[in-house]
Structure formats: structure tokens, C-alpha cells
Amino acid sequence: MEKEIRDSDELPETVRDYLDNGPFELHDTPGQEEVTLTRNYGNETIRITFSIADLNVVEHDGDRSSEDLALHDENSASIPEEGQSGGAQSKGTINQGRSPGGNINVAPEDRVAPADRPELADDESPYSQDSDEEPSFPVRVNVTIEKAGKGAMQVEAVAQDGMIVIDNVYYFKDAELADAKSADQDWTRRGVYAGPPFGNLDQDLQVLLERYLDERGINTALALWVPEYIDFKEQREYLSWLSNAKSFVDA
């Protein structure tokens, strides 16, 4: 176990390369689930947060989905094909849904897709788009962009398979509401107009917001790096937990 713990402190090469060559500074407190990346861009302070908790959620959903698929296979023969419809997951009624494998289905109009949109391609990414690696799991990513005296913009998104999929974009005149730390701030934040879902915005406005994020490093390279770092951190935290539990039992 001691050897595994030592090995777990060694960053994978692609993870280290991104940190060495990328624009963000990593803030990762051992024992905590949340990870933060920060950078300054002109007069902006950018903060990106994500959590290793998403990996555990995906694993749980995968187990549950396997049971649901088995039940579906047993009952599907009794459902006439002509009686089936697109349902809540169809593109006509919803832009995003969850596939049986636990991944997120995304309609083309809802994604920051550098692989699909040449204008957002990131040629300098250390990751290969032609890789044969298995699809990554979805990770919730919160991006906060703050300007002194001008408030803050916050973007809720999902990083998966080299794409940053935007869900919502908020603006807070009071920048402190973007990272509410008290009950009063959280209550005030809840009353702020949230705006429409990103997928309901005009297509040109979607592209402008996607480019805005891409220029600030919220791009393909980040979307590929985040799940990989979560894998690394989760394993390191798990080994640390095992060591702490062993020390407690042996004491």
C-alpha cells in the first residue's frame, strides 16, 4: 500500500503537461472532493471548479442502468413498435438526456464542439482527437468569470469527450453571489433571474458565448483533461483513505 500511495502522487504525463503548458493554476486540497483552476485574463479573474464526486455518481448510475436494461429487455417484446414514441428523451422535446450507459446525450445546438466546429478547434491541445480511448464520463464544470466592479458571469457546463457542453449562463451584478458563502447570499442568489436554457438562445449568440469561453481556455484541452485528473485524484484520495483507516484500526 505504501508503494501505491507513493505512486499515486506521480501525475500522469498528459495531466502534468497540461498544467505545465496550460494557462491555469491548480488548487487541490488533499482530502477534499472539489478541485479549482484559476487564471487571470486581462482584467478578468477566472475560476473553474469541478468535483471527483461526479465519478462516483457515474459508477452508481452505471450499475443501476445495467439493471434497468435487463428489465427493459424482458419487457420490450410486449411493447408494439407502433406504440412507441420519442418520449421525453427525443430531440423534439428536450435537447439533453441520459443514455443507458450513464452518458449525456447532447443535441448539436447545445455543445461547444471544437471537433465539429472548425472555428473552435484547438490545434495546440496535447490530446489527440483521433485517439482510440474509450469515451470519458461527464463531469460538471462551473466557470466563474469576474471583473472588478462589474459583477460576474457564471457558466454551468459538462465536460465530456473533448467538449464543453453549456447548460446555463448566469450574470450577477454582485460578484459575491456567484460563489455564495452564506445562507443570505444563497437565498438572494436564488431570486436572481437565471435566463433561458442555453439551448434556447439564438444560434449566433450561442456561438459567440462558446467563442468567449474558448478564448479563455475553456476548450477541448480542458474538457479532456478534467476527467483524467478526476481519475488520478480519486485514486489518490482512495489510497489515502485506506491508509488512514488502517492506521485507525491498528492504533
C-alpha positions, 0 to 999 in steps of 0.5 A: 500500500505504501508503494501505491500511495507513493505512486499515486502522487506521480501525475500522469504525463498528459495531466502534468503537461497540461498544467505545465503548458496550460494557462491555469493554476491548480488548487487541490486540497488533499482530502477534499472532493472539489478541485479549482483552476484559476487564471487571470485574463486581462482584467478578468479573474477566472475560476473553474471548479469541478468535483471527483464526486461526479465519478462516483455518481457515474459508477452508481448510475452505471450499475443501476442502468445495467439493471434497468436494461435487463428489465427493459429487455424482458419487457420490450417484446410486449411493447408494439413498435407502433406504440412507441414514441420519442418520449421525453428523451427525443430531440423534439422535446428536450435537447439533453438526456441520459443514455443507458450507459450513464452518458449525456446525450447532447443535441448539436445546438447545445455543445461547444464542439471544437471537433465539429466546429472548425472555428473552435478547434484547438490545434495546440491541445496535447490530446489527440482527437483521433485517439482510440480511448474509450469515451470519458464520463461527464463531469460538471464544470462551473466557470466563474468569470469576474471583473472588478466592479462589474459583477460576474458571469457564471457558466454551468457546463459538462465536460465530456469527450473533448467538449464543453457542453453549456447548460446555463449562463448566469450574470450577477451584478454582485460578484459575491453571489456567484460563489455564495458563502452564506445562507443570505447570499444563497437565498438572494442568489436564488431570486436572481433571474437565471435566463433561458436554457442555453439551448434556447438562445439564438444560434449566433449568440450561442456561438459567440458565448462558446467563442468567449469561453474558448478564448479563455481556455475553456476548450477541448484541452480542458474538457479532456483533461478534467476527467483524467485528473478526476481519475488520478485524484480519486485514486489518490484520495482512495489510497489515502483513505485506506491508509488512514483507516488502517492506521485507525484500526491498528492504533 
